[in-house]
Structures are given as C-alpha cells and as structure tokens.
Amino acid sequence: MRGRHWLTLLGALGSALAVAGAPPAITPRAAPTGFSTIEQRYVYAPPDKGELEIPLLPGGAAPNEVAIEEPIMCSPDARAKVEIEYDKALNRVRVKADFHRALPYRLSLTRPADVSTPYNQFPVSVHDGKWQIWFVGDLMTKKSTFYYDPLTLQLIGNEHELPGGPPPGAIAVQAQVMHMLMSPLFEGDPQGNGHFEYELRYDQLLDPIGSAGVLVGFLPYNLCKPDEYGVYYTNTPLPPSEAMTFDDVLKSIWSGQGIAIATSLEPDPRPAYLGARDNPMIGWGGAYPAKVPAGYTVDPVGGFFALRTSCGTHVQSGWPKGFYNLCGAP
C-alpha cells in the first residue's frame, strides 16, 4: 500500500507539471566565493566592534591530555561560558568568564605517567590548583617552520627557538599551528561559582608576562615516522612583534576555521619551565562559531561529534601510531 501511495503522488505531480508547462530555466550559481551566500562572512563576528558568546563544555582535551570532568562539572546544574567584547576604536578586548556550580575549587590531580617529551616538560601533579583561560585566536590558520636533523631526521625545534638560525643542512618543514594566549590565574569559590574578567589590547594581544603567547602544533618527532604525531609547544615565549591583533582573530572566524577557548588546571606558582604555555590538564572548553551541542563530545583524533555517555576525569588516548617506519628500522 505504501508503494502505491508514492506512485499516486508521483503521478499527480507529473500531471500538475504537464498542466503548468515546463519549469522555468535554472539560473547557474555564481563562482564559489568560499563563504556562505546565505549567512555571509560577518554574520558571527562583525568587523571592528561586537560581542561573541562561547558556551563551554567539560573535558575538551587533545590526545594525551587530561580531560578534567569532575562531578561538579557533570551536574545538570553546571553552566559555563565565556563572552568576548571587542572594540577597535577603544583598542580594547574584554574577556568575561562565568561559571555556575561548575568550577572545581583548588583541585589536586596526578597523572598516571609523566608525558614530558625531549622538547616540552609538563607537570605530573598539581596540588590545590588554580585555573587559566587559553584564548586560541588562530586555530590552525597559520604555518610555522620546524627544522629536522639531516642525518637522524630527528626534530630539532621551531624557528622561533633558533635565534641564530638552524644548523647547516637542517631540513625545513612547515606545519600548521595554533596561536594561544594565557590569562592571569584565577579561581572560583568552594561552591563552584566564579566570575573572571580581563582585558587585552585590540591591536596587540599580549599575555600577563608581556609575551605574544605560544605556538602549538602536532607533528612527528622524527621524519622516519611521519604518522606518529606528538604535541610541540614553543618554549620561548613569542616576542610582542609576533602578537595577534583582534583583526587576525576575526579573520580566523571568517575563514571558517574559528577560534577556541580552554581552561587549564595550573600549579600556583607556575613553574618557570611552562613559560607562556599551558599545563595539559584541561577543564572547560569551547569553540566559535562552530559550537559543540550540549550532551555531545568531540573525538580528539577523528574530530567527529559523539553523544556523551559518561563523565569522569581521564587521560585522552594518544594519536594512533603509524604502521611503517619509512627508514626501515622497527
């Protein structure tokens, strides 16, 4: 009966077209511009002056990072968001974070293993930690040069950490990076409530130590194993000359890549070796303009949405390892 019903509808549609005559000619679309012709490029972030609201979800951590999902963060009452107000004429960007029964108070955590690399040292434990906001204003929209040893093919470092230039014969590889900027340390009250604000200059986004922040990329530590990724932070804080402007941030939004916000659990005082980079124990996080729907999480490797079926602090799984060593060794 269902098949006959659809046949009847198709027959009626054909009759109607016969009575109405041929459909009007279809006007070809203009050449693609790279931007939606419905929403336009500025719909989420007007130039020069505007406000952005970024809802935050618990546990938005990258591979091998600690995803903090404490009971207070998993409660139906927990709410967290960040608002960004920007005004080019006033040369001001104001970041406002609000947490309602959502911010663990002086949390202590110990990782099951030290994940420091030959390039970056990370804390194993945090006691009575505080929080920092990490503003990712360039979300893989820029590239930076990394150098590899020509004999061993081992990663040497990033261009910003080699002021005298790379060693002779070094192999230069460009990789996409994120540009991150830290806030001052902050905390809420024992009930998990907190409101925190800080300001930045529109024309030069600098962190509390006066640096332009840090570049973060995922790349192989050895070119013999190009599929085996690891994280790399520039240890040397970027000089003010490398600072983002909020115009750069808007361009990242308009390009479709967007921006991101994350909160990290930090030792207080922060160890000197962290410099301008974060401790990879990540609490609340969110992106803009692409927002993760409530009740969902994002797979850190595949990048796809999935229904959140559990909530609990855990270490994210690492990047999958490659099957082959291109240099022939095991």
N, C-alpha and C positions, 0 to 999 in steps of 0.2 A: 504494500500500500504506500510506503514511504517513497519508493522509486516512482510509482505512478504519480504521486503528488508533485514531485520535482519536474517530471515530464510535462505535466499540465501547466506549471508555472512557466517553463521554458517556451512552451507553445504559445501561451498568452503573450509573453514578451516579444516573440517573433511577430505575432500578429500586430501588436502595437507599433513596432518599428516599421512594418510594411505600410501601415496607415499613415504614420508620421513622415515617412520618406527616409532618405539616407541621413545618418547622423552628420552633424557639422564637422568640417575638417579640423583636425587636431593641430594646434599651433606648436611647433617644436620649441623645446625649452632652450633658454639661453645657455651659453657655455658655463660649465660649473665654476663657481667662484671660490669654493672652499668653505663657504658659510651658508647657513640655513637661510633660504629666501622667505621663510615664514617668521622665524624668530629674530633674524638679523644678528649681527655680531655684538651689538651693545646691550642686548636685552638683559643679560645677567650682571652687567657691570658698566654703567655709563662712564664716559670719559671724565676725568678731572675731579668729579665730586659724586659721592654716592655712599651707599651702605650695603654690606654683604652680611648675610647671616648663615652660619655654618653649624648645623646640628652635629653633635659628636656622639659616637658610639664606642662602647668599650672594646679594648683589645685589638686595635688596628695596627698590628705589628708585622714587620717584614720577616723573611726567613732568618732563623736562628735568634731572633729577638724574643724577649719575654713579653708575652701578651698578658697584661695585668687585667684580670676580670674578677675582682674581689666581690664578695656577697653584696656589699653596699652598692656596687656598680650594676649588679644584675637584678636589683629590686625593681618592680614595676613603677615605684615612685621616683627612681633615679632619672634625672634630666641634666643634660649638659649642652652648652652651646658657646660659640664664640661669634661676636659681632665685630666687624671691621668698618670703621667710618673713615673716609678719606676725603681730603680737600686740598687740591693742588694750590689754590690761591692762598690758603693759610699755611701751606707747606707742612701739613700735619696728617698723620695716620694714627688713629686711636684704636687699640685692640682691647676689647672688653670680653672677659670670660665669666660665665655664670655656671655654678654647679649647685644643684638642689638634691641633697641627700645622695651625693654621687661621688664625692672626692675622699678616698681613704686618707685618714689622718695619721701622719708620721708612721707610715707603713715601713716594715722591715722585710727584706727579701734576700735570699741567697740562691744563686744559680746552682744547678747540679754540676756544672763544669765551667771552667774558665774558657771563654770563647775569644780571648785575645789572639791577634794574628801578628806576624812579623811587622806589620805596618801600623796597627792600632791596638792600644791597650784599653781594656774595659774593666770596670769594677765587677768583682764576683759577688759582693754583698753590699747592701745598703741598709743602714740602721737609722730608724726614725727619719726617713727620707722626706724631702720636700719635692715640689713639682716645678717644672719649667714648661712653657709653651714653645713649640718649634713651629715657626712660620716657614713653610716651603713655598717660596714665591715663584720659583722656576721649577716646574715639575717635569724634568727631562726635556726641556725645550732648548737647552744649550749643550755644547760639547766642550770637553777639556782634553788636553793631551796627556797621555800616560806613556812612560818610557820603560822598555824591556831590555835586559842584557842581551847583546847579540850572540853570546856563546851559550849561556844557560837558558835563555828565553824567559828568565825569571823577571817578574815585575820589579822595577827599581823605585818608581814613585811618580808623583804628579808634577806637572810643570811648575806649579806654584811653590813647590818644596825644593826646587833646584835653582836657587837664585843665580848660580854660576853657569847654568845650562846643564844639559845632560852629558854623561860621559861620551867620549868619542865612539861612534858607531852604534849608539843606542837606537833601538827600534821605536819609532814614534807611532802610537796608536791613539786615535781619537775615540772617545766613548761619551755617551750621553750621561749627564749628571743632573742631580738636584742641587739647588742652592737653598740652604737652610739658615735660619737666623734664630738665635735663642732669646728668650725673655729673661728678666730677673727671676730669681727663685720666689716661690710663693707657697702658701698653704691655706687650707680652709679651717673650719672649726671641728671639734670632735664629732659633731653630728653629720659631717659630710657636706656642709654648706660652704660655699665660698664665692666671693666676687673679687675679680682681679682686673685692673686696668693698667695699661702702659702706653706710652706714645712714641712714635717714630717720626723722623722727617720724611716727607714725601719724596724729596729729591735725592735722599741718601739714606738707605735703610741700614742702620748700624746697630750692633748688639750692645749689651751693658759694658763690655770691655773695650768698646770703640772699634771693633773689627767689623768687616763686611760679612762675617759668618763663615760658613764651611761649605765645601762641595762634597757631595756623596754620590758614589757610583757603584754599580755592581759589575764586576769584570773578572776575568781569570787571573790568578796569581802567576800562572805560567802558560806561555803560548802553546806548549805541548798538549795542554789540556784545556782547549778553548771553551768547552762546555761546562767546566767546573767553576762556577761563579763564587765570588765572595764579596763582602762589602769593603769599600775603601772610603775612608774619610780623609780629607786633607788635614793633617795635624797642625800645620801652621795656619793660624787664623788669617783669613784673607784681608789684605790692606783696604783702607777706605776707598781707594781708587777702583776697587772691584765691586763696590756696593751696587745692589739693585736699587732702582728707583721704583716708585709705585706704578709708573708708566710701564715698566717691564712686567710687573705683576699683572696689570690689565691686559697686556699683550698675550701673556700666557693663558689667561682666561679666554680671550677672543680667539686664540688659535685652536681651542678645543682641548688642549692639554690640561688646563685648570691649575689650581693651587691646592695645598693641603695644610692641615693643622694637626699637630700631635702633642700630647703631653707625655713627659718622661719623668720617672722617679729618679731623683738625684741625691747623691750624698751632700750633706751640708756640714762643713765646707766642701765644695767640689775639688777633687784632686787636680793639681796643675796639669797633669798629662791630658785631661779632657779638653783643655783649651776652649775652643768655640764649638765643640761637638757634643752630642748627647750621649747619655748612658742608655744603651738599647734595652731599657725596661719601659715598655710603652703602655700607657693607660688609655685615655680617651683619644679618639682621632676622628677626622672627617675630611671631606674634600669639597671643592666647589669649582664649577657649578654642578658637576655630577655628584649626586648625594646617594649614599647607601640607604636604602629604605629601612625603616625600623623593623626589627625582627630578623634582619639578614646580616650576614657577614661576608667578607671578601676573601677568597683564597689568595694568599700572598704570592704563590708561584704562578697559578693559572690566570689570576685576575678576574675570575667569574664570581657572581653572586651565589650564595647558598643560604638556605634557611638556617638560622641559628638554632641548633638542637641542644646545646649545652652552654654553660657559662662557668668558667673557672680559670684561674691563673695557670698558664702553661707556657712552655717554650715552643715557639713555632718550628715546624720541621724545616730543614735546610733546603737549599737548591738541590735538585736531583743531579747525581753525578753522571759524567759522560761515560760512554761505553768503551771509548778508544782513546789511547794515548797516541797522538799523531807523530811523536818522535820514536815510537816503537818500544818504549820501556813499559813495564807493568804499570 
